[in-house]
Amino acid sequence: MHAAHAIASGMGGLRTAGDLVARLQLNRAMKIDAAKKYVADKLRVSVADLADPVAMREVREDMDLGTLNECPGVSKGIDAKFRIAEILDLDINCVNLFKQRVNFGGQKEN
């Protein structure tokens, strides 16, 4: 956990794509270079762009992945995590728990 956090912080975390790379490192036990390439491919950017806060802010806004500072119309919280799980094809525990507890018709499952 410490290594993934250090790497994500070094890339800028939510300011760039550090949080997304760290998720892949933890969820899929990927090495950092493989995780960066996977994220870059899914976001349709270069690996170098992953560490660019200006480029990544635009990508995060366009793909609705959440941003550090709130912006009108951009997902935050669980909405952003749903988008991250969908785009990166990841299992995120809180997203899976939410899906189990509530169906998308708005009714709680018994």
N, C-alpha and C positions, 0 to 999 in steps of 0.2 A: 504494500500500500504506500509506503513512504517513497519508493522509487517512482511509482506512477504519479504521485502528487508532485514530486519535485520536477518531473518532466513536464507535467501539465502546467505548473506554475511558470516554468521556464519558457514555455511557448506562449504564455499569456492567458492560459485557461480559457474562460468564457470570452475574453477579449479577442481571441483568435480561434483556434480549433483544438487547443490543448485538452479541453474537457472531453472532446469527442475521441481524440487519440487515446487518452487515458482509459476511457470506457472500453475500447477494443483491447487494450493491453490487459485489463482486468477480466473482462468477460470471456475473451478468447485466447488468453495467454499469448498474445502476439508480441513479437519483438517490435521495438519502436519504429524501425524503418518500414516494416510491413504494415503496421498500423497507420502510419502516415500515408503510405501509398493507397491503402484501402479507402481511407477517409477522403483523400484528394480525388480519387476516382469517383466515389459516390457523390461528391459535391461538384464534380466537373471543374476542378481547378488544379493548378500545379502544386506539387509538394511545397515549393517555396512560398506560395500564397497562403499556406496554412498558418504561417507565422507572421503574416502581414495584417495588423489590426484594421487597417482601412479596407483592404480587400475583403477580409473575413466579415467585417460588419455588414458590408453590402450583401455578401453571400448569405449570412445568417438572416438578414431581413428578407431577402428574396425567397429563401427556402423556408422561412417561418420557423427558425430553430431557436429563437430567443436571443436576446442581446443583454449585455451587462446593464445598460441603462434602458429603462422602459421607453418604448416607442409606441405611439398609437397604431393599432392594427397588427402588432407583432406579438406572437405567442409568448407566454411566460408560464412558469411553473409546470404543472402537469401537462398542459397543452404542448409546451415545447418538448417535453420528454416523449410524448406520443409521437410527435414529428421525428425526433431523433431516432426513436426505436424503429419507425417505419422506414426512414431513409437509409439508415445504416444496417437494417435488418438485424437488430439486436433484441435480446430479451432484457428488459429492464424491470426489476422486481416490482416497483411501485405501479408501473403501467400494467403489468400482468395482474396484480392484485386488484387494481381498479376495474379491469375488464371482468374479472371473476365476480366481483361484488355487484356490479351494475351492468345491466345490458344496455345497449345503446338506444332502447326505446324509452329509457328513463325510469323503468321499474326495477326495484331491487329483486334479486333472485333469492329464493328461499333455500 
